[in-house]
Amino acid sequence: MSQTADIVICGAGITGVAAAHFLSKAGAGKILLVDERPPLSFTSDRSTECYRNWWPDPEMLALMNRSIDLMEAFADASGNVFRMNRRGYLYVTADESSAADLERESFRTSSLGAGLRRVHSSESSSYQPAHPEGFHDSPDGADLLLGNDLIRKHFPYLTERAVAALHVRRAGWLSAQQLGMYLLETARSRGVWFESGRVTGVDLASGCVTGVRLSSGERLDSPIFVNAAGPYLKDVGKLLGVDLPVHTELHLKAAIKDPLGVVGRDAPLLIWTDPQSLPWEEAERAALAEDDEMRWLTESFPSGVHTRPEGAGESQTILMLWEYQTKVMEPVWPPKLDEQYPEVALRGLAAMLPRMREYFSRMPRPQLDGGYYTKTRENRPLVGPARVDGAYVIGAVSGYGIMSACGVGELLAAHVTGAELPSYANSFALERYDDPEYQRSLENWGDKGQL
Ligand SMILES: Cc1cc2nc3c(=O)[nH]c(=O)nc-3n(C[C@H](O)[C@H](O)[C@H](O)COP(=O)(O)OP(=O)(O)OC[C@H]3O[C@@H](n4cnc5c(N)ncnc54)[C@H](O)[C@@H]3O)c2cc1C
């Protein structure tokens, strides 16, 4: 016997769960979440759990401002069960010309709606340090700190070479698992139910969705199907005969203990914005340079290595991330992990945090994991109708799926229920690619602020 639902959502990662939350809030009927894995256990369990409203793309900025508004409201309503903080992101450079870029670009992002940008160059400045916990009574916008004395007054663990640091304030981190559970539990309390299974087919009649098939052989009658399959967005799109313009990239993350306290326990997310070469002893460098397979370790590395403290109380854990090699690939599970990653990230972080060198000869045992970013070419998400009557897509949330979940969930619910759409809706709909002008704009899109 087949079950009947008004909406079937394929995928119970943070995106599918957020969609279920907002659809049930809108009273969209009987909603079923289907996943072959337990809820929130795939990509959504691998993230750094950070958020920011600081985006040079105005459409992304508007989406993130909305998503953060929603997260803050949920944090208030729940007694902040997901421990949302507002420590910010700190972008640091030792290069005077990059400092000028930070100054110019931060002015532009601020003027797009990210909040005021304040410049501080003397120790008597009105710069307000972040509270380590919670998110109330914190400024938004960003503070640009110029000069090493001022930077190290507030962040003493940073290098004496730092000349500028941009502290983005409507930013920080939270527990993605707890946020996801909050969204799932509230959805469940409104009647959403979860079923374990793999979606293997979507039935159509006269071009409209009529039901969903599972690998168990079960069939679910439903006029609406939502593809929230994360890294498998493209595969699930094919079940509808729709080729979604997305690809996947493997991204890693390493955690180590920091018993020396190299990273302040109250630190924001710390990001080094300068390219570099890794620090090696001369003999090490010479040996690596001679080895064809290891020579790359002596060559130049990109900007962007970042870290943050993880955990409260006595925790000594820090997270380390650095995309020094982009790996576009089909999602394979479990992913093949690059065992050199933790040491490379640690050495890269020494440019910003000189005491990391004290771990070079005895590196704390790392925990390494990773997951897939699912991305469109221009790194905007896909949210809205999926070219077949009754079919919708929500995903391609790349490295920002936790912070955007509430915003994209709300947007998807507005598409499905016919509610008024926000100004950014068209920028994230699949139909945007039908516009030749939009297609042309993709040629020169560039990087719009993805970590
Ligand atoms: C290393 C790393 C760091 C990150 N850091 C951040 C960060 O700091 N901030 C941030 O906002 N984001 C971050 N992200 C990104 C974020 O984790 C993802 O964007 C987000 O988790 C994607 O959620 P999702 O629900 O789309 O996908 P997923 O969590 O992967 O969920 C998709 C679900 O669909 C299910 N599924 C797929 N196909 C089927 C099928 N046929 N039948 C049934 N079920 C199916 C899967 O089992 C899975 O559970 C990071 C990601 C990585 C890898």
The ligand as a Gaussian input file, in Angstrom:
#p B3LYP/6-31G(d) Opt

LIG

0 1
 C       34.873000      21.192000       5.495000
 C       33.593000      21.975000       5.385000
 C       33.448000      23.164000       6.090000
 C       32.244000      23.894000       6.004000
 N       32.101000      25.028000       6.760000
 C       30.918000      25.708000       6.717000
 C       30.732000      26.860000       7.536000
 O       31.603000      27.260000       8.312000
 N       29.531000      27.508000       7.460000
 C       28.518000      27.086000       6.627000
 O       27.492000      27.741000       6.586000
 N       28.690000      25.992000       5.833000
 C       29.851000      25.294000       5.874000
 N       30.023000      24.190000       5.093000
 C       28.972000      23.836000       4.116000
 C       27.804000      23.111000       4.724000
 O       28.246000      22.067000       5.569000
 C       26.956000      22.545000       3.583000
 O       26.678000      23.567000       2.642000
 C       25.637000      22.004000       4.090000
 O       25.845000      21.096000       5.146000
 C       24.870000      21.323000       2.964000
 O       23.662000      20.863000       3.493000
 P       22.664000      20.026000       2.601000
 O       21.466000      19.761000       3.453000
 O       22.463000      20.691000       1.292000
 O       23.444000      18.669000       2.279000
 P       23.712000      17.372000       3.177000
 O       23.963000      17.731000       4.602000
 O       24.737000      16.580000       2.465000
 O       22.329000      16.605000       3.136000
 C       21.872000      15.978000       1.956000
 C       21.134000      14.713000       2.366000
 O       20.507000      14.152000       1.211000
 C       20.517000      12.757000       1.354000
 N       20.305000      12.131000       0.053000
 C       21.010000      12.363000      -1.096000
 N       20.497000      11.622000      -2.107000
 C       19.449000      10.911000      -1.590000
 C       18.537000       9.978000      -2.136000
 N       18.562000       9.625000      -3.430000
 N       17.615000       9.437000      -1.320000
 C       17.555000       9.779000       0.009000
 N       18.400000      10.676000       0.558000
 C       19.341000      11.242000      -0.222000
 C       21.888000      12.474000       1.950000
 O       21.893000      11.205000       2.585000
 C       22.083000      13.643000       2.908000
 O       21.695000      13.316000       4.227000
 C       31.195000      23.435000       5.172000
 C       31.341000      22.228000       4.474000
 C       32.513000      21.497000       4.580000
 C       32.631000      20.214000       3.829000

